[in-house]
């Protein structure tokens, strides 16, 4: 496992998936990627990540449904990434369990800053029973 832990990127756009994965890998995460929602949920279940990014518009199931399913078994930090900037959708994602909601396009430093802020917030325990990591 890398210094910052494990990250899962669930994104159907290849370029965006590679960009996000590259940012997280360069930062020190072990990165796993998925191009479909169901695949991403399974990957989260199998890797117990510290951070998950979820695209809202996935080809098989909606990003909110992916979020709902992940929240049933994981306490990972979750960032929703989407081109949808409408407030009702943002609120639905946050109330469903997203820790952050970032509208595309975004700056790589913004993604890192938001993830650092999330990981700095206390969590009682991750789903696998480990204490959360601190980026201090």
Secondary structure, DSSP 4 states (H G I P E B T S, - for coil): --TTEEEEEE-S-HHHHHHHHHHHHHHTEEEEEESSHHHHHHHHHHH--SEEEEES--SSS-HHHHHHHHHTT---EEEEEES---HHHHHHHHHHT-SEEEESS--HHHHHHHHHHHHHS--S--TTSPPPP---
